[in-house]
Amino acid sequence: MEPTKRSKNNIQLIWGAALILVGISVFFKIPLVVPKLKAMGLSGATIGFFSVCLYIFGFILVGGGVRKWIQHFKPEDITSGANPSENDDD
């Protein structure tokens, strides 16, 4: 039982939305985590490093979700990679 191309596209669209939502939630979670890290007695450089890593992680998640959405809504190529110069009858 092979899933249809349309259902695969819908799954990818849902997966992209999930990536975007999780990435955005990471951005909102970082300011809540930093005071907990300070309470643990970590140095400022360590807290900064964790913050930067979490922001990069959030950007990667959002970027991956946006990429999936762009691929879903991008019009399909009609020529299927054929070189137009090969079809000329000059």
Secondary structure, 3 states (H helix, E strand, C coil): CCCCHHHHHHHHHHHHHHHHHHHHHHHHHHHHHHHHHHHCCCCHHHHHHHHHHHHHHHHHHHHHHHHHHHHHHCCCCCCCCCCHHHHCCC
